[in-house]
Amino acid sequence: MRPFHAGFSLVELMSALLVMAILATVAYPAYRDYVLQARRADGRTALLGLALAQERFRASCPFYAQHLGVVSSCGASAALSTLAFSALSPEGYYAISLLPDSAASTTYLAEAAATDKGGQGADSVCPASVFRLNENGPDMSSAARRVCWGAG
């Protein structure tokens, strides 16, 4: 009679490790894409907050602000006006900016550029020039822009 050995053989252990490695190889990229997609909400939140802030600013000033800063100030023109708004999104995954010379009495253009925090800068689906917002709301003029805003 053979003695009873509790445990796994080396072949069984290696087979289990191989299955786990294959699953990890397939699951990690999908997980990474999901995390990048979920973090886009941070950029959307910041841009929508900027839109609200611009409208509040416009209610007391004859034009939209051209610059972001710590204190709001209504200058003699949009180019000389500053809006009190953070240049980083709430979680810090996106840098928020107003495009140069885009603000006027009826228009402005803002964009969110992914930062390197948490690897968000590797988000190839929503690069900076795609994630934009203007006085009419989110810019969804292309399929890529609709995807970034979660509408495509």
C-alpha positions as CSV (number, residue, x, y, z in Angstrom):
1,M,0.0,0.0,0.0
2,R,1.3,3.5,-1.0
3,P,1.6,6.1,1.7
4,F,-1.0,8.9,1.5
5,H,0.5,12.4,0.6
6,A,-1.7,15.4,1.1
7,G,-1.0,18.4,-1.2
8,F,-0.5,19.2,-4.8
9,S,2.0,17.8,-7.2
10,L,4.4,20.1,-9.1
11,V,2.5,19.5,-12.3
12,E,-0.8,20.5,-10.7
13,L,0.7,23.6,-9.2
14,M,2.3,24.7,-12.5
15,S,-1.0,24.1,-14.3
16,A,-2.8,26.3,-11.9
17,L,-0.2,29.1,-12.2
18,L,-0.4,28.9,-16.0
19,V,-4.2,29.3,-15.9
20,M,-3.9,32.3,-13.5
21,A,-1.2,33.9,-15.8
22,I,-3.4,33.6,-18.8
23,L,-6.4,35.1,-17.0
24,A,-4.3,37.9,-15.7
25,T,-2.9,38.6,-19.2
26,V,-6.5,38.9,-20.5
27,A,-8.0,40.7,-17.6
28,Y,-5.4,43.4,-16.8
29,P,-5.8,45.4,-20.1
30,A,-9.5,45.4,-19.8
31,Y,-9.3,46.5,-16.2
32,R,-6.8,49.3,-17.1
33,D,-9.2,50.5,-19.9
34,Y,-12.1,50.5,-17.4
35,V,-10.1,52.6,-14.9
36,L,-9.1,55.2,-17.6
37,Q,-12.7,55.4,-18.7
38,A,-14.0,55.9,-15.2
39,R,-11.5,58.6,-14.5
40,R,-12.7,60.6,-17.5
41,A,-15.7,61.6,-15.2
42,D,-13.2,63.7,-13.3
43,G,-12.4,65.7,-16.5
44,R,-16.1,66.0,-17.4
45,T,-17.0,67.2,-13.8
46,A,-14.3,69.8,-13.9
47,L,-15.3,71.1,-17.4
48,L,-19.0,71.3,-16.4
49,G,-18.1,73.1,-13.2
50,L,-16.1,75.5,-15.3
51,A,-19.1,76.1,-17.5
52,L,-21.2,77.0,-14.4
53,A,-18.5,79.3,-13.1
54,Q,-18.3,81.0,-16.5
55,E,-22.0,81.6,-16.6
56,R,-22.0,83.0,-13.0
57,F,-19.1,85.3,-14.0
58,R,-20.9,86.4,-17.2
59,A,-23.9,87.4,-15.1
60,S,-21.9,90.1,-13.5
61,C,-19.5,90.9,-16.3
62,P,-20.2,91.7,-20.0
63,F,-18.0,88.8,-21.2
64,Y,-16.6,85.5,-20.3
65,A,-13.2,85.3,-18.5
66,Q,-10.1,84.4,-20.4
67,H,-7.9,83.3,-17.5
68,L,-8.2,81.0,-14.5
69,G,-6.9,82.2,-11.2
70,V,-7.5,82.4,-7.4
71,V,-9.7,85.5,-7.5
72,S,-12.3,86.5,-10.1
73,S,-11.8,89.9,-11.6
74,C,-13.7,91.6,-14.4
75,G,-11.3,93.5,-16.5
76,A,-11.9,96.0,-19.3
77,S,-12.1,93.1,-21.7
78,A,-12.3,89.2,-21.7
79,A,-8.5,89.1,-22.3
80,L,-8.0,91.0,-19.0
81,S,-10.6,89.0,-16.9
82,T,-9.8,86.2,-14.5
83,L,-12.2,83.5,-13.2
84,A,-11.7,82.0,-9.8
85,F,-11.4,78.3,-10.8
86,S,-8.8,75.6,-10.2
87,A,-6.6,74.6,-13.1
88,L,-6.8,70.9,-11.9
89,S,-9.8,68.7,-11.8
90,P,-11.1,67.6,-8.4
91,E,-9.2,64.3,-8.4
92,G,-6.2,65.8,-10.3
93,Y,-6.4,63.5,-13.3
94,Y,-7.0,66.5,-15.7
95,A,-5.5,69.9,-16.2
96,I,-8.2,72.5,-17.1
97,S,-7.5,75.4,-19.3
98,L,-9.2,78.1,-21.3
99,L,-7.8,78.2,-24.9
100,P,-5.9,81.4,-25.7
101,D,-8.0,84.2,-27.2
102,S,-11.2,82.1,-27.0
103,A,-13.1,84.2,-24.6
104,A,-15.3,87.1,-25.7
105,S,-18.7,88.6,-24.9
106,T,-20.5,85.5,-26.2
107,T,-17.9,82.7,-26.5
108,Y,-15.2,80.7,-24.7
109,L,-13.5,77.4,-25.2
110,A,-12.1,75.2,-22.5
111,E,-10.3,71.8,-22.6
112,A,-9.2,69.1,-20.2
113,A,-5.8,67.6,-20.7
114,A,-5.0,64.3,-19.0
115,T,-2.2,64.5,-16.4
116,D,0.3,61.8,-15.7
117,K,-1.4,61.1,-12.3
118,G,-2.3,57.4,-12.1
119,G,-1.3,56.9,-15.7
120,Q,-4.2,58.9,-17.1
121,G,-1.9,60.6,-19.6
122,A,-1.8,57.2,-21.4
123,D,-5.5,57.5,-22.2
124,S,-5.3,57.4,-26.0
125,V,-9.1,57.6,-26.5
126,C,-9.4,61.1,-25.0
127,P,-6.3,63.2,-25.7
128,A,-6.4,66.9,-24.7
129,S,-7.6,68.3,-28.0
130,V,-10.6,66.0,-28.0
131,F,-12.0,66.7,-24.5
132,R,-13.5,70.2,-24.9
133,L,-16.4,72.4,-23.8
134,N,-17.7,75.8,-25.1
135,E,-20.5,78.2,-24.1
136,N,-23.0,75.8,-25.7
137,G,-21.9,72.8,-23.7
138,P,-19.8,69.8,-24.5
139,D,-18.2,69.7,-27.9
140,M,-19.5,66.5,-29.5
141,S,-18.7,67.4,-33.1
142,S,-16.8,64.0,-33.7
143,A,-17.2,60.4,-32.7
144,A,-14.1,60.6,-30.5
145,R,-15.5,63.6,-28.7
146,R,-18.8,61.9,-28.1
147,V,-16.9,58.9,-26.6
148,C,-15.0,61.2,-24.2
149,W,-18.3,62.7,-23.0
150,G,-19.8,59.3,-22.6
151,A,-22.3,59.7,-25.3
152,G,-20.9,57.5,-28.0
